[in-house]
Amino acid sequence: MRDQGFKCKYPACLRIYASRYNLNRHVTYSHPGFHQFRCQTCLKVLSSKQNFRQHLMLHTGELPYRCEMCGEGFRQAGQFGVHSRGHLEEARKVGVCKVRSR
């Protein structure tokens, strides 16, 4: 009879996966000592490629999301979205968003 999935071998970890690939990904990103992304500038270890890329922007100063209204820059799209909604709310309060007739 076939085993009922791939079980994580770490103590107190009860995760079971349908494939060996998913189990390996879990171990790589969830358990200490297996994180693959180490910053060469500050030696911080990060658990995912996306977190690593965003962390590197701290050192380079890169801000890929820039507000067209005020020029402020952001590393993350989510931060930029919150900021942009603030401009929209401000415009609604002032009445700029209403359609005006001449």
C-alpha positions in Angstrom: 0.0 0.0 0.0 1.3 3.5 -1.0 2.2 6.0 1.8 -0.4 8.7 2.4 1.8 11.6 1.3 5.1 13.2 2.1 5.5 14.1 5.8 7.8 16.7 7.2 10.5 15.2 9.3 10.9 18.1 11.7 9.7 17.5 15.2 6.3 19.1 16.0 5.7 19.8 12.3 2.6 17.9 11.2 2.6 19.1 7.6 1.9 16.4 4.9 2.2 17.1 1.1 1.0 15.3 -1.9 4.3 15.6 -3.7 8.0 15.5 -2.8 8.4 18.9 -4.6 5.9 20.6 -2.3 7.5 19.0 0.8 11.0 20.2 -0.2 9.6 23.7 -0.8 8.0 23.7 2.6 11.2 22.7 4.3 13.3 25.2 2.4 11.0 28.2 3.3 9.6 27.2 6.7 12.4 25.7 8.8 15.5 27.4 10.1 18.8 26.7 8.4 17.3 26.1 5.0 16.7 29.7 3.8 18.5 30.2 0.5 18.6 34.0 0.1 21.4 35.7 2.0 22.1 39.4 1.5 25.8 39.9 0.8 25.7 43.5 2.2 24.2 42.9 5.7 24.2 39.0 5.8 20.4 39.0 6.5 18.8 35.7 5.5 15.4 35.8 3.7 13.0 33.0 3.0 11.8 33.9 -0.5 13.1 35.4 -3.7 10.5 38.2 -3.6 11.4 39.2 0.0 15.1 39.1 -1.0 14.5 41.4 -4.0 12.6 43.9 -1.9 15.3 43.7 0.8 18.0 44.5 -1.7 16.1 47.7 -2.6 16.9 48.9 1.0 20.6 49.0 0.1 20.3 50.3 -3.5 17.6 52.9 -2.7 15.5 51.7 -5.7 11.8 52.7 -5.5 10.1 51.1 -8.5 6.6 52.5 -7.7 6.5 56.3 -8.0 3.4 58.5 -7.4 2.6 60.8 -10.3 0.8 63.2 -8.1 3.5 63.9 -5.5 6.6 62.1 -6.6 6.9 59.9 -3.5 8.5 56.5 -4.2 7.7 53.0 -2.8 9.4 49.6 -2.9 6.2 47.6 -2.7 3.0 47.9 -4.9 0.8 47.5 -1.8 2.4 50.5 -0.1 2.0 52.5 -3.3 -1.7 51.5 -3.5 -2.4 52.6 0.0 -0.7 55.9 -0.7 -2.6 56.4 -4.0 -6.0 55.8 -2.3 -5.1 58.5 0.2 -4.8 61.0 -2.8 -8.1 59.8 -4.1 -9.9 60.2 -0.7 -8.4 63.7 -0.4 -9.6 64.6 -3.9 -13.1 63.4 -3.0 -13.2 65.5 0.1 -12.2 68.6 -1.8 -14.6 67.8 -4.5 -12.1 67.6 -7.3 -13.4 64.2 -8.4 -16.9 65.5 -9.2 -17.7 66.2 -12.8 -18.1 70.0 -13.3 -20.1 71.6 -16.0 -18.9 74.9 -17.6 
